[in-house]
Amino acid sequence: MIVIKIISFVLGIAFLLFGYFIRFRKKYDLINGFRADFQAGRKDEKYAERVGLIELIIGIVLLAIGVILVLFA
């Protein structure tokens, strides 16, 4: 059970940081192949913002799961 708690926290923090950097700091280079797709016109900044938001939400959920596991398990 401790392994699940640790994995949840680590993944939660990783997703939270990546989502923050992509969404708010506009570091679109963290998305694989985004620069080339952006220059080719296949993807735009709204795509990158959606990816950042999704990663941010996943990070929040995983951290919440980790906290719940620590408190109740």
Sequence and secondary structure as in RCSB ss.txt:
>XXXX:A:sequence
MIVIKIISFVLGIAFLLFGYFIRFRKKYDLINGFRADFQAGRKDEKYAERVGLIELIIGIVLLAIGVILVLFA
>XXXX:A:secstr
 HHHHHHHHHHHHHHHHHHHHHHTS  GGGSTTHHHHHHHTS  HHHHHHHHHHHHHHHHHHHHHHHHHHHH 
